[in-house]
Structure formats: C-alpha cells, structure tokens
Amino acid sequence: MKKLFLALLVLVFLSPSMIAQGITTHQYRRIDPANMQEYLKRETTYWSKLAEQEVKKGNLTFWAILQRVGGEDLQNAPNILIINTFNNMDTSNEIWAGIEELFPDVKMEDMATWQLGKSVSTIYLRSLGNHTERENTNMEEDFKYVYITYHDAKDTGKHLTFEAEKWKPMVKKAMDEGKTTMKGWGNSVVISPESPDFPYKAQSYDLFSSMTDALGPTFSEDFTWPEDFAFPDDHYKGPRNSRLYRIVKAVTAPPPSE
C-alpha cells in the first residue's frame, strides 16, 4: 500500500494527471498563528475523512493540506495551502456538505474551519502528466516537504517543452544516481487566474524528505550535468514565485484498475 500511495502521490500531487478532465485547485488561506493547532486538528480529524469518503465516491482524486515554512511577510501572507483535484468542478462545492452526515455526533461549530482564518486566493491548474520520482521511495519518510513554484515564462510552450525534454530527464538521472536530495518532481499548467497580480502560467513542485534537504544544495558537487543541458538565457519575464511547505496530510485515489 505504501508503494501504491507513493506512485499515486507523485502522479496526482498538485496535478490531475490520472483523469484528463480533472482540475486541481490551490486554495491559499491565512490562519492566525494562535488558531493553527486547532485548525490543523480539525482538518486532519474531520475534513480529511470527508475527503477520503469523496475519493471513494469518485468525486475527488486528491486532497492535501500543506503548512508554509518560513518566508517573508509572516504577519499577513497565507500560511496554509489546501490542494484538491476534482473530477467535476461544477459540483465541487457540494461535496463538503456531507461533513455533518459523516460526523452526526459532532457539532458543526467544532468541525468548521472558516472562523479560524480566511481564504486569500484560489488557483486552478491542469496537469500534462509530466512527473518523475526516485525509485524505491518510502512515502512516510520521503514526502514530507515540497517546494511549490510558479513560473512567469516568456513563452509558456517553450518553458514546458524545456521541462519535459531537458529538466525532467536530468532530474531523473540525478535521482537514479543518488546525486540529488529531490525525491520527486512534476509540473502543471496554470488555467486561472490571469492578471497583473498573478502573471504565472506554469507551476512545478519538488518533493523532499526533510527540511534540511529542501534548504540545502539540491544537486551534489560531483553530479555530471548533461552536455546538451542549457537553460534559456531569456527564459523568464519576471522572478519565480517559490514557497516551501510541510506536507501535513494527503489523501489520494487508487488507480483505475483497482
């Protein structure tokens, strides 16, 4: 089961690669630090169970809660990221109504999370099925931290082609040789929003087993970079938007064959 979960986590994490019409949402929330412990308790005790139920029903293929680690503007910036992959966006809001039926003996006021913080923004993404992971990775030990990165590329098509044809095989080579601390990588296309405040058109994620690995050098000094690997000089219009998160809990669906 751990091996199955590992494969699915990389397939679905932040991107709906298993179901072509699925949409992934990144919901950013600001939780008062004084409420964080209670907030995480409610998410993992109640809402993750509802996510498990909806996964079994086929309404969700993935749910995860991530807590931001470090960064700037800590007094105001969103510090929680909720990730959902929905099979049908038109009914996505309806599934959360089942929480009271799932926990009939618990008061809604003791399960609700909206009064503990506020929603800041929602980003919509679609996967291209572009991902890779280190072989024999143990989910419990190796998927603990993740960098979420949004890219403001001058040419989104060229950016995604570069990641698929150059970056992905390079990362896979480094992982197979044990010369990178990354345990997994993948990317998605940003569908919405499209505005001056959010100019990013692509997103990627890097998975790590520890905070030390995430913050340290990603590639070892003796790693031999491919001869044909060259990052475009004028690739980006602006700086990347990258944040580190701790993976608090994740729920995923079994493969279609199961």
Secondary structure per residue as TSV (DSSP state, phi and psi in degrees):
chain	resnum	aa	ss	phi	psi
A	1	M	-	360.0	-37.2
A	2	K	H	-63.0	-40.6
A	3	K	H	-66.9	-39.7
A	4	L	H	-63.3	-45.4
A	5	F	H	-62.6	-40.2
A	6	L	H	-57.1	-51.0
A	7	A	H	-60.7	-41.8
A	8	L	H	-70.9	-35.8
A	9	L	H	-62.4	-42.1
A	10	V	H	-69.5	-36.8
A	11	L	H	-66.6	-41.7
A	12	V	H	-101.4	-20.1
A	13	F	T	-55.6	115.2
A	14	L	T	66.1	4.5
A	15	S	S	-158.4	129.8
A	16	P	-	-84.0	66.0
A	17	S	-	-76.5	-19.7
A	18	M	S	-80.7	-24.9
A	19	I	S	-128.6	116.6
A	20	A	T	-58.9	-34.5
A	21	Q	T	-90.9	-0.7
A	22	G	-	-68.8	148.9
A	23	I	E	-122.1	136.1
A	24	T	E	-102.1	136.9
A	25	T	E	-112.9	138.7
A	26	H	E	-106.2	108.6
A	27	Q	E	-104.5	114.1
A	28	Y	E	-95.2	134.4
A	29	R	E	-132.4	149.7
A	30	R	E	-110.1	114.8
A	31	I	E	-111.5	130.2
A	32	D	-	-59.6	131.4
A	33	P	G	-51.7	-32.3
A	34	A	G	-68.3	-21.9
A	35	N	G	-100.6	-3.0
A	36	M	H	-61.3	-44.6
A	37	Q	H	-60.2	-45.8
A	38	E	H	-67.4	-38.7
A	39	Y	H	-60.7	-49.7
A	40	L	H	-64.9	-34.8
A	41	K	H	-62.0	-44.2
A	42	R	H	-68.6	-40.4
A	43	E	I	-63.2	-45.1
A	44	T	I	-80.0	-28.3
A	45	T	I	-82.3	-42.0
A	46	Y	I	-110.0	-56.8
A	47	W	I	-71.0	-29.6
A	48	S	H	-67.7	-32.9
A	49	K	H	-68.4	-38.0
A	50	L	H	-65.4	-39.8
A	51	A	H	-61.1	-41.3
A	52	E	H	-60.0	-41.3
A	53	Q	H	-64.7	-43.6
A	54	E	H	-71.0	-28.3
A	55	V	H	-65.3	-43.4
A	56	K	H	-64.1	-33.5
A	57	K	H	-76.1	-16.3
A	58	G	T	92.1	9.3
A	59	N	S	-84.2	-30.7
A	60	L	E	-121.3	151.4
A	61	T	E	-115.4	-14.0
A	62	F	E	-159.2	143.5
A	63	W	E	-147.2	139.0
A	64	A	E	-154.7	150.6
A	65	I	E	-120.4	128.8
A	66	L	E	-123.3	142.0
A	67	Q	E	-112.9	127.4
A	68	R	E	-66.0	142.7
A	69	V	-	-115.6	118.8
A	70	G	S	65.0	-155.8
A	71	G	-	104.5	-173.3
A	72	E	S	-104.0	167.1
A	73	D	-	51.5	49.5
A	74	L	T	-66.1	-19.6
A	75	Q	T	-79.2	-18.6
A	76	N	T	-129.7	-25.7
A	77	A	S	-70.4	152.8
A	78	P	-	-60.2	138.5
A	79	N	-	-121.2	3.5
A	80	I	E	-131.3	138.8
A	81	L	E	-125.0	120.9
A	82	I	E	-103.4	127.7
A	83	I	E	-113.5	129.4
A	84	N	E	-131.4	140.1
A	85	T	E	-116.5	114.1
A	86	F	E	-101.2	144.8
A	87	N	S	-82.5	-27.4
A	88	N	-	-141.7	106.7
A	89	M	G	-67.0	-26.3
A	90	D	G	-68.7	-21.0
A	91	T	G	-116.5	14.3
A	92	S	T	-63.3	-33.2
A	93	N	T	-77.1	-20.0
A	94	E	G	-72.7	-27.7
A	95	I	G	-67.6	-26.9
A	96	W	G	-75.3	-12.9
A	97	A	G	-69.8	-12.9
A	98	G	G	-82.7	4.0
A	99	I	H	-64.9	-38.8
A	100	E	H	-70.0	-34.1
A	101	E	H	-70.0	-34.5
A	102	L	H	-71.9	-33.2
A	103	F	S	-126.1	71.7
A	104	P	T	-65.7	-20.3
A	105	D	T	-96.6	4.8
A	106	V	S	-113.6	132.5
A	107	K	-	-67.5	141.9
A	108	M	H	-58.8	-35.5
A	109	E	H	-65.0	-20.5
A	110	D	H	-91.4	-9.8
A	111	M	H	-107.1	-26.0
A	112	A	-	-62.7	147.6
A	113	T	-	-118.3	-15.5
A	114	W	G	-64.6	-27.4
A	115	Q	G	-79.8	-7.3
A	116	L	G	-92.8	-4.9
A	117	G	E	-173.8	-159.5
A	118	K	E	-145.5	149.9
A	119	S	E	-78.9	139.2
A	120	V	E	-107.8	-46.2
A	121	S	E	-163.0	161.4
A	122	T	E	-132.7	128.8
A	123	I	E	-113.1	138.6
A	124	Y	E	-109.6	134.1
A	125	L	E	-134.9	157.6
A	126	R	E	-133.5	140.1
A	127	S	E	-85.1	154.6
A	128	L	E	-106.7	9.2
A	129	G	E	69.2	25.1
A	130	N	E	-102.3	105.5
A	131	H	E	-158.0	161.9
A	132	T	E	-156.2	157.5
A	133	E	E	-147.8	160.3
A	134	R	-	-75.0	139.6
A	135	E	T	-66.7	147.7
A	136	N	T	59.3	33.7
A	137	T	-	-79.7	136.9
A	138	N	-	-95.2	120.2
A	139	M	H	-56.5	-44.3
A	140	E	H	-67.5	-29.3
A	141	E	H	-97.5	-28.8
A	142	D	H	-108.0	-16.3
A	143	F	-	-110.6	74.6
A	144	K	S	-115.4	-26.8
A	145	Y	E	-134.7	150.4
A	146	V	E	-147.0	136.8
A	147	Y	E	-92.0	124.9
A	148	I	E	-101.3	120.8
A	149	T	E	-125.8	128.7
A	150	Y	E	-103.6	138.5
A	151	H	E	-114.6	131.8
A	152	D	-	-106.6	76.7
A	153	A	B	-85.7	150.6
A	154	K	S	-67.4	-37.2
A	155	D	-	-131.8	105.2
A	156	T	H	-61.6	-39.7
A	157	G	H	-60.9	-46.0
A	158	K	H	-65.2	-38.0
A	159	H	H	-61.1	-47.5
A	160	L	H	-68.8	-35.4
A	161	T	H	-65.0	-42.6
A	162	F	H	-60.9	-43.6
A	163	E	I	-65.0	-40.0
A	164	A	I	-72.4	-40.6
A	165	E	I	-94.2	-24.1
A	166	K	I	-116.3	-55.0
A	167	W	I	-68.4	-48.2
A	168	K	H	-58.4	-51.7
A	169	P	H	-64.3	-31.4
A	170	M	H	-66.5	-44.7
A	171	V	H	-63.2	-43.4
A	172	K	H	-60.2	-42.4
A	173	K	H	-60.4	-45.8
A	174	A	H	-65.1	-39.6
A	175	M	H	-66.9	-43.9
A	176	D	H	-62.1	-32.0
A	177	E	T	-88.7	-3.0
A	178	G	T	69.2	30.4
A	179	K	-	-115.4	23.6
A	180	T	B	-144.3	150.2
A	181	T	S	-84.9	-6.9
A	182	M	-	-69.7	141.2
A	183	K	-	-109.1	-11.5
A	184	G	E	-170.7	157.5
A	185	W	E	-151.5	149.3
A	186	G	E	-165.4	170.6
A	187	N	E	-144.3	169.8
A	188	S	E	-149.4	165.8
A	189	V	E	-98.8	135.3
A	190	V	E	-80.9	123.6
A	191	I	E	-90.5	-43.4
A	192	S	E	-158.8	147.2
A	193	P	-	-85.6	173.1
A	194	E	-	-133.7	102.9
A	195	S	B	-158.9	165.3
A	196	P	T	-59.5	-28.9
A	197	D	T	-78.0	-19.5
A	198	F	B	-140.8	84.2
A	199	P	-	-86.3	3.4
A	200	Y	-	-79.4	140.0
A	201	K	-	-117.0	-6.8
A	202	A	E	-145.0	157.8
A	203	Q	E	-140.7	147.7
A	204	S	E	-140.5	164.5
A	205	Y	E	-139.2	143.8
A	206	D	E	-121.5	125.4
A	207	L	E	-100.8	139.1
A	208	F	E	-135.5	159.3
A	209	S	S	-93.4	-13.0
A	210	S	S	-153.2	161.7
A	211	M	H	-66.9	-35.4
A	212	T	H	-60.7	-45.2
A	213	D	H	-64.3	-41.1
A	214	A	H	-64.9	-34.4
A	215	L	H	-92.2	-12.7
A	216	G	S	-90.3	-175.1
A	217	P	-	-60.5	129.3
A	218	T	S	-73.4	-38.4
A	219	F	B	-115.3	143.5
A	220	S	-	-72.2	157.7
A	221	E	T	-65.5	-26.1
A	222	D	T	-94.0	9.9
A	223	F	-	-71.8	130.8
A	224	T	-	-93.6	112.8
A	225	W	-	-73.7	142.3
A	226	P	-	-55.7	143.4
A	227	E	T	-63.5	-32.7
A	228	D	T	-92.1	11.4
A	229	F	-	-87.0	117.7
A	230	A	-	-147.4	117.9
A	231	F	-	-77.3	130.8
A	232	P	-	-55.7	133.5
A	233	D	T	-63.4	-38.4
A	234	D	T	-110.5	40.3
A	235	H	-	-67.0	-44.7
A	236	Y	B	-102.8	145.4
A	237	K	S	-81.1	-35.2
A	238	G	S	-148.9	179.6
A	239	P	-	-67.1	152.7
A	240	R	-	-71.6	158.0
A	241	N	E	-113.1	105.8
A	242	S	E	-128.0	132.1
A	243	R	E	-134.5	145.9
A	244	L	E	-99.2	137.0
A	245	Y	E	-132.6	149.4
A	246	R	E	-92.9	130.1
A	247	I	E	-80.9	107.8
A	248	V	E	-78.7	-48.0
A	249	K	E	-162.4	147.1
A	250	A	E	-139.4	146.9
A	251	V	E	-130.2	132.5
A	252	T	E	-138.2	163.6
A	253	A	-	-90.6	154.7
A	254	P	-	-72.8	161.2
A	255	P	-	-65.5	158.8
A	256	P	T	-56.9	-26.7
A	257	S	T	-77.3	-15.1
A	258	E	-	-81.3	360.0
